[in-house]
Amino acid sequence: MTANLKTMAPVDVQFYKYLNLTEESVKNSWRFTDKMIEDSTIPLRETLANLNFDVDAYLKDIVEFNLYGTEEIKIKDTLGTYYDELKTKYPLMDYENEETFIKLSDYNKLAKLFSLEEYTLNENEYILIADYKELVSIRSVALERNTTINLLGKNYSPKYKEVKDGFIFMNSTHANSGVFIIPDNAVNESLKVESILTANYKGTEEEKEIIENRIAIDMYEHSYNAKTNLSGATKIALYEASIGLGAMVTFIGLYLGIIFLISSAAILALKELSESTDNKMRFAMLRKIGTDEAMLNKALFYQIAIFFLFPLVIAGIHSIFGIQFCNFLLATFGNDKLLPSIIMTAIFLGLIYGGYFLITYFVSKNIIKEK
């Protein structure tokens, strides 16, 4: 998650609000109130002004844009012929969600601010961006089949046969399931569903911290009290949440892992040391019949190695399936950087577990040594 933030939270703050909410559109949602519905009819900047937040005084590198949508184009409509196969394979997937669209010029402004790839389009083309891996693979099949979409009576075909990597909202995870980049003239203002303002803070680090506190304390209080339809995310808040969660999970994982690792290795060591004490007379008998010391040490080494190896093999087999399951759970977070962590964990385990093995061997060798 921390590694993701370097690319997923490239600017200081992002505000967003739903537009033109109606009682009908939110009748099944508990979170919207009459005041929030009323606030959805005014521009985002006006909402910020009503909260005494001066955008131009506090922010720089401002990029403002809208997202568009229509009930006529849902996920099932953009999957084309692949939809019939998917609804059987993934019956619980919500195919009725409306798709999201962004104008080409708006996306390129945001992409420049986010240091993402910018694009060009012909009048009858679209590009699909996403970074949520599970849906990227699904949507890519539809693009490979050259699935067209009909928006306001005009057909658009995919410019690329694969999903392009990209996102709109700052986040600590790769959660963009799909946004369509379309020509500027493909939509009109009646299709606006969300307004977004993305920017950096002005001033020194101390002044930026003051702005952050201003947003967190003064302005969000109105949102939490359901007085506005405003939401947002800040780089500082995302980092703090990620670091806090990461520290907690890491501490618990290390604490439990080290305790179980040391406990199991210590039990194995004590067991073998006890065996060596009990077998002292047997090794003495082997010496009397002519067995040399090197062969005795080799036998002792193999005995202890096998005893330590079997629990490690069982743990390794368990880890193979465990890591596969973790990869499934962590798909949202982006698991490209797990290999270094796995290698470090294996080295750490090898040092502790291997250390106990070597200590056990040398102490056992000393126990059976002839005085």
PETARA-V242914 format. One record per pair of residues at least 24 apart in sequence whose ideal C-beta (glycine too) atoms are under 10 Angstrom apart, sorted by the first residue. I is the first residue (numbers start at 0). J is the second residue. Records with the same first field share a line. If there is no record, write none. Layout:
I: J ; J
//
This chain:
0: 170 ; 171 ; 172 ; 237 ; 238 ; 240 ; 241 ; 242 ; 244 ; 245 ; 248 ; 329 ; 331 ; 332 ; 333
1: 171 ; 238 ; 241 ; 242 ; 244 ; 245 ; 336
2: 241 ; 332 ; 333 ; 335 ; 336
3: 130 ; 170 ; 171 ; 172 ; 173 ; 237 ; 241 ; 331 ; 332 ; 333 ; 335 ; 336
4: 169 ; 170 ; 171 ; 172 ; 234 ; 237 ; 238 ; 240 ; 241 ; 242
6: 113 ; 114 ; 115 ; 130 ; 164 ; 166 ; 173 ; 333
7: 113 ; 130 ; 166 ; 168 ; 169 ; 170 ; 171 ; 172 ; 173 ; 174 ; 175 ; 234 ; 237 ; 241 ; 333
8: 113 ; 169 ; 170 ; 171 ; 232 ; 233 ; 234 ; 235 ; 236 ; 237 ; 238 ; 241
9: 112 ; 113 ; 114 ; 115 ; 169 ; 197 ; 199 ; 234
10: 58 ; 60 ; 61 ; 62 ; 109 ; 112 ; 113 ; 114 ; 169 ; 197 ; 198 ; 199 ; 200 ; 232 ; 233 ; 234
11: 57 ; 58 ; 59 ; 60 ; 169 ; 197 ; 198 ; 199 ; 200 ; 201 ; 207 ; 210 ; 211 ; 214 ; 233 ; 234 ; 235
12: 57 ; 58 ; 169 ; 196 ; 197 ; 198 ; 199 ; 200 ; 207 ; 210 ; 211 ; 214 ; 231 ; 232 ; 233 ; 234 ; 235 ; 236
13: 62 ; 109 ; 167 ; 168 ; 169 ; 170 ; 195 ; 196 ; 197 ; 198 ; 230 ; 231 ; 232 ; 233 ; 234 ; 237
14: 43 ; 44 ; 46 ; 47 ; 52 ; 54 ; 58 ; 63 ; 194 ; 195 ; 196 ; 197 ; 198 ; 214 ; 218 ; 229 ; 230 ; 231 ; 232 ; 233
15: 43 ; 66 ; 167 ; 168 ; 169 ; 193 ; 194 ; 195 ; 196 ; 197 ; 228 ; 229 ; 230 ; 231 ; 232
16: 41 ; 42 ; 43 ; 46 ; 47 ; 193 ; 194 ; 195 ; 196 ; 222 ; 227 ; 228 ; 229 ; 230 ; 231
17: 66 ; 191 ; 192 ; 193 ; 194 ; 228 ; 229 ; 230
18: 42 ; 43 ; 65 ; 66 ; 67 ; 188 ; 190 ; 191 ; 192 ; 193 ; 194 ; 228
19: 188 ; 189 ; 190 ; 191 ; 192 ; 193
20: 192 ; 228
24: 70 ; 192
30: 225 ; 228
31: 225 ; 228
32: 224 ; 225 ; 226 ; 228
33: 225
34: 221 ; 224 ; 225 ; 226 ; 227 ; 228
35: 222 ; 225 ; 226 ; 227 ; 228 ; 229
36: 228
37: 226 ; 227 ; 228
38: 221 ; 222 ; 225 ; 226 ; 227 ; 228 ; 229
39: 192 ; 193 ; 194 ; 227 ; 228 ; 229
40: 228
41: 194 ; 227 ; 228
42: 194 ; 196
43: 193 ; 194 ; 195 ; 196 ; 227 ; 228 ; 229
44: 194 ; 196
46: 194 ; 196 ; 218 ; 221 ; 222 ; 226 ; 227 ; 228 ; 229
47: 196 ; 214 ; 218 ; 227 ; 229 ; 231
49: 221 ; 226 ; 227 ; 229
50: 213 ; 214 ; 217 ; 218 ; 219 ; 220 ; 221 ; 222 ; 226 ; 227 ; 229
51: 213 ; 217 ; 218
52: 210 ; 213 ; 214 ; 217 ; 218 ; 229
54: 196 ; 198
55: 201
56: 201 ; 202 ; 210
57: 198 ; 200 ; 201 ; 202 ; 206 ; 207 ; 209 ; 210 ; 213 ; 214
58: 196 ; 197 ; 198 ; 199 ; 200 ; 201 ; 210
59: 198 ; 199 ; 200 ; 201 ; 202
60: 111 ; 112 ; 197 ; 198 ; 199 ; 200 ; 201
61: 108 ; 112 ; 196 ; 197 ; 198 ; 199
62: 105 ; 108 ; 109 ; 110 ; 111 ; 112 ; 113 ; 195 ; 196 ; 197 ; 198
63: 105 ; 108 ; 109 ; 194 ; 195 ; 196 ; 197 ; 198
64: 101 ; 102 ; 104 ; 105 ; 106 ; 108 ; 109 ; 167 ; 193 ; 194 ; 195 ; 196 ; 197
65: 100 ; 101 ; 102 ; 105 ; 186 ; 188 ; 190 ; 191 ; 192 ; 193 ; 194 ; 195
66: 99 ; 100 ; 101 ; 102 ; 105 ; 167 ; 168 ; 178 ; 186 ; 190 ; 191 ; 192 ; 193 ; 194 ; 195
67: 97 ; 98 ; 99 ; 100 ; 101 ; 102 ; 105 ; 150 ; 179 ; 181 ; 185 ; 186 ; 187 ; 188 ; 189 ; 190 ; 191 ; 192 ; 193
68: 96 ; 97 ; 98 ; 99 ; 100 ; 179 ; 186 ; 190 ; 191 ; 192 ; 193
69: 97 ; 98 ; 100 ; 150 ; 151 ; 186 ; 189 ; 190 ; 192
70: 95 ; 97
71: 97 ; 98 ; 148 ; 149 ; 150 ; 151 ; 190
72: 97 ; 98 ; 99 ; 100 ; 148 ; 149 ; 150 ; 151 ; 179 ; 190
73: 97 ; 98
74: 98 ; 134 ; 137 ; 138 ; 141 ; 176 ; 177
76: 146 ; 148 ; 149
77: 125 ; 127 ; 138 ; 141 ; 142 ; 146 ; 147 ; 148 ; 157 ; 177 ; 179
78: 137 ; 138 ; 140 ; 141 ; 142 ; 144 ; 146
79: 140 ; 141 ; 142 ; 144 ; 145 ; 146 ; 147 ; 148
80: 140 ; 141 ; 144 ; 146
81: 137 ; 138 ; 139 ; 140 ; 141 ; 142 ; 143 ; 144 ; 146
82: 141 ; 146
84: 140
85: 137 ; 140 ; 141
88: 137
89: 133 ; 137
92: 133 ; 134 ; 137
96: 176 ; 177
97: 192
98: 127 ; 148 ; 150 ; 176 ; 177 ; 178 ; 179
99: 167 ; 175 ; 176 ; 177 ; 178 ; 179 ; 192 ; 193
100: 125 ; 148 ; 150 ; 178 ; 179 ; 180 ; 181 ; 185 ; 186 ; 190 ; 192
101: 126 ; 128 ; 165 ; 167 ; 178 ; 179 ; 180 ; 181 ; 186 ; 193 ; 195
102: 180 ; 181 ; 182 ; 183 ; 184 ; 185 ; 186
103: 180 ; 181 ; 182 ; 183 ; 184 ; 185
104: 180 ; 182 ; 183
105: 167 ; 180 ; 183 ; 195
106: 165 ; 167 ; 178 ; 179 ; 180 ; 181
107: 180
108: 197
109: 165 ; 166 ; 167 ; 195 ; 197
110: 165 ; 166 ; 167 ; 180
112: 197 ; 198 ; 199
113: 165 ; 166 ; 167 ; 169 ; 197
115: 163 ; 164 ; 165 ; 166
116: 163 ; 164 ; 165
118: 158 ; 159 ; 163 ; 165 ; 180
119: 158
120: 155 ; 158 ; 180 ; 181 ; 182 ; 183 ; 185
121: 155 ; 156 ; 158 ; 182
122: 153 ; 155 ; 182 ; 183 ; 184 ; 185
123: 147 ; 153 ; 154 ; 155 ; 156 ; 158 ; 182 ; 185
124: 155 ; 156 ; 157 ; 158 ; 159 ; 180 ; 181 ; 182 ; 185
125: 150 ; 155 ; 156 ; 157 ; 158 ; 159 ; 179 ; 180 ; 181 ; 182 ; 185
126: 155 ; 157 ; 158 ; 159 ; 162 ; 163 ; 165 ; 178 ; 179 ; 180 ; 181
127: 157 ; 158 ; 159 ; 161 ; 162 ; 163 ; 165 ; 177 ; 178 ; 179 ; 180
128: 162 ; 163 ; 164 ; 165 ; 166 ; 167 ; 175 ; 177 ; 178 ; 179 ; 180
129: 162 ; 163 ; 164 ; 165 ; 166 ; 173 ; 174 ; 175 ; 176 ; 177 ; 178 ; 179
130: 162 ; 163 ; 164 ; 165 ; 166 ; 170 ; 172 ; 173 ; 174 ; 175 ; 176 ; 177 ; 331 ; 333
131: 162 ; 166 ; 172 ; 173 ; 174 ; 175 ; 176 ; 177 ; 330 ; 331 ; 333
132: 162 ; 173 ; 330 ; 331 ; 333 ; 334 ; 335
133: 173 ; 176 ; 327 ; 330 ; 331
134: 162 ; 174 ; 175 ; 176 ; 177
135: 161 ; 162 ; 163 ; 164 ; 173 ; 175 ; 176 ; 177
136: 162
137: 162 ; 176 ; 177
138: 162 ; 176 ; 177
148: 179 ; 181 ; 185
150: 179 ; 181 ; 182 ; 185 ; 186 ; 190
151: 184 ; 185 ; 186 ; 187 ; 189 ; 190
153: 181 ; 182 ; 184 ; 185
155: 179 ; 181 ; 182 ; 185
167: 193 ; 195 ; 197
168: 193 ; 195 ; 197 ; 230 ; 231 ; 232
169: 197 ; 231 ; 232 ; 233 ; 234 ; 236 ; 237
170: 232 ; 237 ; 331
171: 232 ; 236 ; 237 ; 238 ; 240 ; 241 ; 244 ; 245 ; 331 ; 332 ; 333
172: 237 ; 241 ; 329 ; 330 ; 331 ; 332 ; 333
173: 330 ; 331 ; 332 ; 333 ; 334 ; 335
174: 331 ; 332 ; 333
193: 230
194: 228 ; 229
195: 231
196: 229 ; 231
197: 231 ; 232
199: 234
200: 233 ; 234 ; 235
207: 233 ; 234 ; 235
208: 235
210: 235
211: 235 ; 236
241: 332
252: 344
253: 344 ; 347
256: 344 ; 347 ; 348 ; 351
257: 347 ; 348 ; 351
259: 314
260: 314 ; 347 ; 348 ; 351 ; 352 ; 355
261: 351 ; 352 ; 355
263: 307 ; 310 ; 311 ; 314 ; 352 ; 355
264: 307 ; 310 ; 311 ; 348 ; 351 ; 352 ; 353 ; 354 ; 355 ; 356 ; 358 ; 359
265: 355 ; 359
266: 310 ; 355
267: 303 ; 306 ; 307 ; 309 ; 310 ; 311 ; 352 ; 355 ; 356 ; 359
268: 303 ; 306 ; 307 ; 354 ; 355 ; 356 ; 358 ; 359 ; 360 ; 362 ; 363
269: 359
270: 303 ; 306 ; 359
271: 299 ; 302 ; 303 ; 306 ; 307 ; 355 ; 356 ; 359 ; 360 ; 362 ; 363 ; 366
272: 303 ; 358 ; 359 ; 362 ; 363 ; 366
273: 363 ; 366
274: 299 ; 302 ; 303 ; 306 ; 363 ; 366
275: 299 ; 302 ; 303 ; 359 ; 360 ; 362 ; 363 ; 364 ; 365 ; 366 ; 367
276: 363 ; 366 ; 367
277: 366
278: 302 ; 363 ; 366 ; 367
279: 363 ; 366 ; 367 ; 368 ; 369
280: 367
281: 367
282: 363 ; 364 ; 366 ; 367 ; 368 ; 369
283: 367 ; 369 ; 370
285: 367
286: 367 ; 369
287: 369
292: 364 ; 367 ; 368 ; 369
295: 364 ; 367 ; 368 ; 369
296: 360 ; 363 ; 364 ; 367 ; 368
298: 367
299: 360 ; 363 ; 364 ; 366 ; 367
300: 356 ; 360 ; 363 ; 364
302: 360 ; 363
303: 356 ; 357 ; 359 ; 360 ; 363 ; 364
304: 356 ; 359 ; 360
306: 356 ; 359
307: 352 ; 353 ; 355 ; 356 ; 357 ; 359 ; 360
308: 356
310: 352
311: 348 ; 349 ; 352 ; 353 ; 356
314: 348 ; 352
315: 345 ; 348
318: 344 ; 345 ; 348
//
